[in-house]
Amino acid sequence: MITISQIKNILDNNDPKATEELARKSKKLTEQYFGRTISLYTPLYLSNYCSSYCTYCGFNSHNQIHRMKLTEEQMPKEMEHIANTGIENILLLTGESYKATPLSYLKQAVTIAKQYFPSISLEVHPMETTEYKELYLSGVDGITIYQETYNKEHYSKVHISGKKSDYNYRYNTPGRIAEAGIRHISLGILLGLGELAPDLFSLYSQLKEMESKYPGVEYSLSFPRLRKIKGHDFATCDVTDATFIKIICLTRTLFPRIGINLSTRENSRLRDNAISLGITRMSAGSNTSVGGYETEVLDKQDPQFDIEDSRSVKEVVAMLKEKNYDPVLTDWRRDRKYLLYKHGEKN
Ligand code: SF4
């Protein structure tokens, strides 16, 4: 296992030859295990209610924003909008409010989503194994859960109140998800929040622990960078583009077979360049506001963070083809209802 000081040395080494060598190795491994394919997904924010206070997030419970959650009637409109772009993998997100978006609400959203998408992932509040089992049985096949930072002291400074302030409960969540039988787990840290090398080391260690305890699960990693939120300037990230690319390459060389995600927090130039260097999955056509696709009027929207790449799914697909990559819209399906939608028989 790589050490913290080795990670630091790699990230701090500005010798172009060393960077080039790292990129070359990462590119080779990515092509060896994933070929020239990039999976695409679109996020759908179901709710921005949150009972936690995380200093860096626009949805935090102290922020005076327009709060809303999609109703049973609004969900199909939003989902149909996304499905019509050709996307087949959906990531459903909420703020972390056990009261506003309880398990029953999430199951209802998944049941509706099954009519439009063959693959459904969630990024919502952490739960118990039995609850994850219910979600699995409803049709969820992936869960995203980020520790954000592994430095306990710093964690408690930025996660001031609410359930998210419980470091250990969050840390043990991936194990509960795996116990429930969910096939895909995405882990991550929020770049710019904690000290980089120790956080990367801890993320890699948690991934290794999970891989050895639950080898049947498919894992991916994400490295979102802090972004400005409406009305606050403090949330800026000191991780440069060059360091960000090194993180992707280093991760690939350490874990040749895991997926690496890239969201629209990053701009189009960086995203296009990162493709060949280790990325396997990208979001496209994203909107980070609740009801942002079809439901809400624009001036009422309060996004979780500002998007840097606002290209449509069609534009991202075209860019990938231009670069001689295959955009993968689905590589997994569990439910027949989706096929009924595809054949114009919505039920
Ligand atoms: S990061 Fe998550 S838990 Fe924290 S305030 Fe934002 S939505 Fe709520």
Residues whose N, C-alpha, C, O or C-beta is under 5 A from the ligand:
A	BS01	SF4	C50 S52 Y53 C54 C57 F59 N60 S61 T94 G95 E96 K164
